[in-house]
Amino acid sequence: MLLYKAWIESRWRFICGAVAVTALSILFVRLHPILIPQWQVALQDPYAYKPRWLPLGVSDYRFYIWHFLFDFRLQNLWVLFAVVLGFGGLLREHANGTAAFSLSLPVTRNRWFISRVLIAFLETTVLAWIPAVVVPIASVSVGQSYSIGQGFAHGLLMAGVGSVFVGLAAFLSLILRGEYTPLVVTLAMLAVPYLVLQEWARRVSWARKIDIAHVMAGAWLLTWGDVPWLSIAMVCLLTVLFLGLAARQGRRLEF
Amino acid sequence: MDTILETEKLSKRFGGFEAVSDLNLRVRKGSICAFLGQNGAGKTTTLRMLLGMMRPSQGLGRILGFRIDDEAESVRIRERVAFVAEDKRLYDYMTVQQILRFTKSFFSGWRRDRESELLRRLDLPLGCKIRKLSKGMRTKLALLLAFARGSEFFILDEPTEGLDPVATEMVLQIVVSLASEGATVFFSSHQIAEVEQIADHILMIHKGKLVLDSPLDRIKDEYRQVQAVIHCPVQNRDFELDGVERVYVDGPTVSMIVSHNVDAVMDRAHKMNAVSVEVAPLTLKEIFLETVKGRP
């Protein structure tokens, strides 16, 4: 029943995320036949700006999907919803007045925390897998094809590595008081690496290893040999650390 | 076991502020015990410590023999104790039916008969979202969720706050019926008339300290206002006797609030050549006001 409560509590956030992810996936599939002719013209123009990925983007539809979705827009949107779905918990309940009811039930604080985080992980995983279904279907409408297996693999990598954002949001939700303060602070914290540091990290090879966004995206054609196991292990450790600190903080809180 | 709740020197400090200080409470099984005090006296802090929401800074507390400061034992307490918080806020994203289904899943002794009866009597719409309920309806729902748990001990923080007189009367009747079935009720209230109507024991707290702990009948039997007219000069210390709680001297008139030992007080007045000595009973409201008024 705790999972049921966590689901009822977050389902509208999840549904908004699902709609946004679906819409974004369809948008970039539908943009493909519009963008490709423009890029082909640009490739033949010696004076036009041509990013390094452009030739591959024009020639390979799978790269195009990876570049715009799993490595860029979809990932940004997914992280936003990972934070939105990860935030909440007893401190937020305290801010809106329901903590006393929750804490009057015969449930340990750890169980409250675990059930909420578990639902957040499940919801974010489903969000990450929606493009795996939507993109192959939508691709048919533009005369292209995309592997469901690649979509699921990228989705799993994104959700697995990105679980650190759920952990961070859950941790800050038990540190910062106020109904929306943890959400705002988490988003502000993530805006710095995403908007400022990410571009720098992509130009510096060693920094890529600590660039979570880069690890979440993986290689554009994902194979077992390309999975960044070490980086995943480090990010998972960080997630466990956040969750451990959050659970500890949850037990110490007074209401 | 005769005592269902007991605390020993229970204290809670917030920085330099002592919200609850050396509180020794004892609630007998099967009683309806009222917990009285002004706003900020420490009632809610005490109740929250009892339910494991706050940790005591010092002291011990046990409910049904389980320690309140141990998380595992606190869960055992909450399996057998129903609590209604002061603000009675519930999950506003759930419907009445959803929160009923959710809450009953935690209590093996859930009383379906009482749930149906209260749903009917309190006129709660099952399909309605909690956010659309009025404050009074939310209070009724919070009480239903507590009363149907099948608990043996009910801790209610201002249970009738926000209810109309009809609903208030209904809730008071339910509380009495719970006690008649063997349950124990410990409730805080500012409605002295309600306390007089249903309570059989009074615990009064002031600035975090217990200032009164007595059966209601004894309070009503023994608390008296003694008024004497004495023409010779009188000072407060002339009536510093066992049982004298307050002395007011206004010219020749001496008024006293006496908690017991009225005969000795009257004797003292007569020995001081009082021309008249009158003894009058006090209401619980007067006793409450006199007990907390002017205390440090």
Interface residues (C-beta under 8 A of the other chain):
Chain A: M1 Y4 K5 I8 E9 W12 N96 G97 T98 A99 A100 F101 L103 S104 L105 P106 V107 T108 R109 R251 E254 F255
Chain B: R48 L51 G52 M53 M54 R55 E71 A72 V75 R76 R78 E79 A82 F83 V84 A85 E86 D87 R89 L90 Y91 D92 Y93 M94 Q98 R101 F102 T103 S105 F106 F107 A142 L145
